[in-house]
């Protein structure tokens, strides 16, 4: 995947709106909260989505590749010249459809599996950071 040009706030908001639309279009009726996690370093990506139901149950939610590709575009478009980009994000939609997103640039996320060591070096090639902006991982 190649890195697109930087995205301004309006373009970032448009991608977030598209993420919400896709998630809502793919969610069954009766949900309380939809959540999606996206973690990436270099070309290594882990992602998953789920639904919290009013009775407290949590189930998986299958979302199309288009949803996850928007996360990649958002991640690449939010890269700063000296700060790199975020490593993980949590996207949540609460009934009736309001969403929030949190981005993590500094703390290594909980990986489901250990990313290959080469992906950490690739991350710095793809999204360079100055030495003071490289977190301990």
C-alpha positions in Angstrom: 0.0 0.0 0.0 1.3 3.4 -0.8 1.0 6.5 1.3 -1.6 9.0 0.0 -1.2 12.7 0.3 -1.8 14.3 3.8 -5.4 14.7 4.8 -6.8 17.9 6.3 -9.3 17.9 9.1 -12.3 18.0 6.7 -11.0 15.0 4.7 -10.3 13.1 7.9 -13.8 13.8 9.1 -15.2 12.6 5.7 -13.4 9.3 6.1 -14.7 8.9 9.6 -18.2 9.5 8.4 -17.7 6.9 5.7 -16.5 4.4 8.3 -19.6 5.1 10.4 -21.9 4.7 7.3 -20.3 1.3 6.4 -20.5 0.0 10.0 -24.1 1.1 10.4 -25.0 -0.4 7.0 -23.5 -3.8 8.1 -24.8 -3.9 11.6 -27.9 -6.0 12.5 -30.8 -4.3 14.3 -31.0 -3.9 18.0 -27.3 -3.1 18.8 -26.2 -0.8 21.6 -22.7 -0.1 20.5 -20.5 -0.9 17.5 -16.7 -0.9 17.9 -13.8 -1.4 15.6 -10.1 -1.7 16.5 -7.3 -1.2 14.0 -3.7 -1.8 14.8 -0.8 -1.4 12.3 2.9 -1.3 12.2 4.6 -1.2 8.8 2.5 -3.4 6.6 1.4 -5.6 9.5 -2.3 -5.0 10.3 -4.6 -6.5 12.9 -8.3 -5.5 12.9 -11.6 -6.5 14.3 -15.1 -5.3 15.0 -17.9 -6.2 17.4 -21.3 -5.3 18.7 -22.3 -4.8 22.2 -26.0 -5.7 22.8 -28.4 -4.2 25.3 -28.2 -7.4 27.4 -24.4 -7.0 27.7 -23.4 -9.7 25.2 -20.6 -8.9 22.8 -20.5 -10.5 19.3 -18.2 -10.1 16.3 -19.2 -7.9 13.4 -17.9 -8.8 9.9 -17.2 -5.6 8.0 -16.1 -5.4 4.3 -12.6 -4.8 3.1 -13.7 -1.3 2.1 -14.1 -0.4 5.8 -10.6 -1.5 6.7 -9.1 0.1 3.6 -10.5 3.5 4.8 -8.6 3.0 8.1 -5.4 2.5 6.1 -6.1 5.7 4.1 -6.8 7.6 7.3 -3.7 6.3 9.0 -1.5 7.2 6.1 -3.2 10.6 5.5 -2.7 11.6 9.2 1.1 11.0 9.1 3.2 14.0 10.2 6.6 14.7 8.7 8.3 14.4 12.1 5.8 12.5 14.2 4.9 9.5 12.0 1.3 8.3 12.3 -0.9 6.5 14.8 -0.3 2.9 15.6 -3.8 1.9 16.8 -7.3 3.3 16.9 -10.5 2.6 18.5 -13.7 3.6 16.6 -17.0 3.4 18.5 -20.6 4.1 17.5 -23.2 4.6 20.1 -27.0 4.5 19.5 -28.5 6.3 17.7 -25.4 6.6 15.5 -23.0 9.1 17.1 -19.3 8.1 16.8 -16.0 8.8 18.4 -12.5 7.7 17.6 -9.3 7.6 19.6 -5.9 7.4 18.0 -2.7 6.1 19.7 0.6 7.3 18.4 2.8 6.5 21.3 1.9 3.3 23.2 2.4 -0.1 21.7 -1.0 -1.7 21.4 -1.9 -5.2 22.6 -1.2 -7.3 19.6 -3.0 -10.6 19.0 0.3 -11.9 17.6 3.7 -10.4 17.7 4.4 -8.4 14.5 7.5 -9.4 12.7 10.5 -7.3 13.9 11.1 -6.0 10.3 7.7 -4.2 10.4 8.9 -1.8 13.1 11.8 -0.7 10.8 9.4 -0.6 7.8 7.0 1.7 9.9 9.8 4.2 10.2 10.6 4.0 6.5 6.9 4.5 5.6 6.1 7.1 8.3 9.4 8.7 9.5 9.7 10.1 13.0 12.4 12.3 14.5 14.3 10.4 17.3 12.4 12.2 20.0 9.1 11.1 18.5 10.0 7.4 18.4 8.2 5.6 21.3 9.7 2.7 23.2 8.3 -0.5 21.7 
